[in-house]
Amino acid sequence: MSERHTVLRSMHDLGLAAWFGGSLMGATGVNGAAAQISDRTQRLPMASAGWARWTPVNAAAIGAHLAGAVGELVTESPRVLTQSGVGRMSAVKTALTVAALAVTGYSRMLGMRLEKAGQPPVAGVTEPQPDTPRAVASSQRQMKVLQWAVPAITGALIVVTSYAGEQQKPGQVLRGILGRASGMTNGARGTGMGMGMLGANGNGRMHRMMAHR
């Protein structure tokens, strides 16, 4: 637990930072700037071009984050087993990561649909107008929600990662290990008492049956 894993942590943190920052900048910067273009038919193509250029970088960032996350989980597996609370934290991180991947993937699928839509008139990248084609408008409405969902989920991942770092402090490690050991001891003691009571009750019933005979 005292060994350093600088490369893994750097991949984890830098990948997550790029994932969060890129999604937030895209929602506020790329989409916001494209909405200011005077030609309504050029707003969607301009934003789509920006997102298309970011996609390979984002994919590399996500890959680096996942590689670092898996590597850290493997190296920290002793703490998952011995320190109370680490297992729950790991489960939360995994659930958030899966959710972020799902939302990012679906957002990219919608983005590709909008790229192929050509040059429809729109009020903004995620805001249709009355004369916007129905299929385009539907994708825009979904994208309006998802563009904020990605930074929200990845931001939550950053918070959980910070909490995980706090769990690695010596005092937290010691308390977590003692808490896990205490819980296991109490569980074993409770099981032993239960078996003892069961044995005592069984012996009592046996004696009563013998007395009746």
N, C-alpha and C positions, 0 to 999 in steps of 0.2 A: 504493500500500500504506500510505501514511502518512495518508490521508484518514480522517475519523471517520464512523462509521455508527451513531450513538448510538440512533436510533429502531429500526433493524433489530435491533441487539443487545439492546435492551430488550424488544422483542417476542419475540425468541428466548428470552431468559433468563426473563422473567416468565411466559411461556406454559408453558415447561418446568417451572418451579418450581411453578406451580399444578397442572399435570398430575401431577407426582410427589407433592406434598403432599396434594392432594385424594384421590388413590387410597390413600395410606398412612393418612390420617385416616379414610377410609371403612371400610377393612378393620379398623382398630383401634377407632375411635370409634363409627361408626354401627352396624356389625355387632356389635361387642362390647356396646354399650349395649342394642341390641334384644334380645340374648340374655338380658338380666337381667329382662325383663318377665315377670311371673308368669303371665299368660295365654298359654299356648302358641300359641293361634290368632292372637294379635296381634303376635307377634314378626316374622314375615315381612312383614305389611303395613306396620308401622312402619319397618322398614329400607328397604323398597321406596319408601316416600314420601320418605325422606331422600335416597336415591340419585336419585330422579326430579327432585327440586329441584336437585340438584347437576349433573345432566346438561347443561343449557344453558350453565352457567358453564364446565364442563369442555370442552364443544365450542368455546366461544369461546377458551379458553386454548390448545387444540390448534391452532385456526386461526391464532392469533397466532404461536405457535411455528413452525408450518410456513411462514407468510409471512416471518418473520424469517430462518428457516433458508435458504429459497430465495434471499432477497435477499442474505444474507451469502455464499452460494456463488457468486452472480453477481459480486458486488463483489470477492471474493477469488480469482476464477478465475485471475488472473495467478500467484498464489502456488501454486495447484494445479499449474500447468504448469511452474513454474521452481524450486520449493523441494522438495527431497527429503523424503518422508514425509507431506506434506500430502495428496497424493492418496489414500494408504492410510487416513489418518485420516478423510477425507471419505467414503470407501467404508464404513468401519466405522460412522460416524454415520448414514449412509443406511440401512444394514442394520438397525441398532437402532431407528431411527425407524419403518421399515416393520413391524418386529416389534411395537413398542409399539402402533401403530395397529391391527394385526390382533388383538392380544390385547384391546385396549380395546373394539373393535367387537364381538368375540365375547362379551366379558363383558357388554356392554350388551344383547345379544340374549338372553343367559341371564337377565339381570335383568328384562327385559320378560316373559319366560315366567313368572318367579316372581311378578311383579306380577299377572298374569292368573290365577294359581293360586287366588286367593281367600284364605281363612283356614285353611290346613291346619295341623294340629298339628306343630310342629317343636321340636327341642332348641335350635337356634340358626339364624341366617340361613344358614349353610353346613353345618349338622349336622342330618340327618334323625333321626327316631325310627322305631321299628318300625311305627307306624301312619301314618307319612307316606306319601302317595300315591307310587307308584313313579316317575312322571314328574318329580314335584317333587324327590324324593330324588336322582334322576340329575342334575338341573340343579344342585342344591346341592353335590354332590360335585365337579362340574367347577368351580363357582364358588369352592370352597374352595382350589383350586390357583391359579386365575386372579387372585383378589384380591391375591395376593402377587406374581404375575408382573408386573403392571403397574408397581408401585413399584420392583421389581427392575430392570426394563429401563429405565425412565425414570431411575432412579438411575445406571445405567451410562452413560446418555446425558450426565448431568451430569458424570461423571468424564471422559468423552471430550471434552466441551466445555472442561473445565479444561485438559486436555492440549493442546487446540487453541489455547487462549489462551497457553500456554507457548511454542508454536511461533511465535507472533507477536513474541516478544522479538527485538530487533535481532541479538543474537548467534546465536540459533537460525535466523533468516532467512538470515543470511550463511553459516552452516555448511551449511544446507540447499541454498542456491543453488550454493555451491561443490561440494557433494557431487553434485548433479545434473549440473553441468557436467563434473566429473571423470568421472562414469559415462558420460556421452555421449562424452567424448573417448576414454576407454578402449575403448568399444564401437566407435567409428569406427576407432581404431587397430587393433583386433583384426580388423575387417572388411578394412581395407587390407592387413594382413599376410597374411590368408587369401587375398585376391585375388592378392597378389604371389606367394605360394607356388604357387597354382594356375597362374598364368601361367608361373612358372619351370618347373614340372613339365610343363606343356603344351609349352613350347619344347624341353625336354629330350627329350620323346617325339618331337617333330617332327624334331629333329636325328638321333635314332637311326633313325627311319624312313628319312630321306634317306640315311644312311650305308649301310643295308642295301641300298638300291637301287643 
